């Protein structure tokens, strides 16, 4: 699978369940816990952060 396809799948997972998308990319690091916290408070900020965290390089 090419990098573009993998990134697209990661973004789709992040839209459906933001903490899972971040967990698959970073593991159980600070990015995951921040995304989980944002998702628990409000779903939309969790999605925005997950997409940002996955796409930044």
FENLINSUL-V74687 format. One record per pair of residues at least 24 apart in sequence whose ideal C-beta (glycine too) atoms are under 10 Angstrom apart, sorted by the first residue. I is the first residue (numbers start at 1). J is the second residue. If there is no record, write none. Layout:
I,J ; I,J
//
This chain:
7,54 ; 7,55 ; 7,57 ; 10,50 ; 10,51 ; 10,53 ; 10,54 ; 10,55 ; 11,47 ; 11,50 ; 11,51 ; 11,54 ; 11,55 ; 13,50 ; 13,54 ; 14,46 ; 14,47 ; 14,48 ; 14,49 ; 14,50 ; 14,51 ; 14,52 ; 14,53 ; 14,54 ; 14,55 ; 15,47 ; 15,50 ; 15,51 ; 16,47 ; 17,43 ; 17,46 ; 17,47 ; 17,50 ; 18,43 ; 18,44 ; 18,45 ; 18,46 ; 18,47 ; 18,48 ; 18,49 ; 18,50 ; 18,51 ; 18,53 ; 18,54 ; 19,46 ; 19,49 ; 19,50 ; 20,50 ; 21,46 ; 21,47 ; 21,50 ; 21,51 ; 21,53 ; 21,54 ; 22,46 ; 22,49 ; 22,50 ; 22,51 ; 22,52 ; 22,53 ; 22,54 ; 23,50 ; 24,54 ; 25,50 ; 25,53 ; 25,54 ; 25,55 ; 26,53 ; 26,54 ; 31,56
//
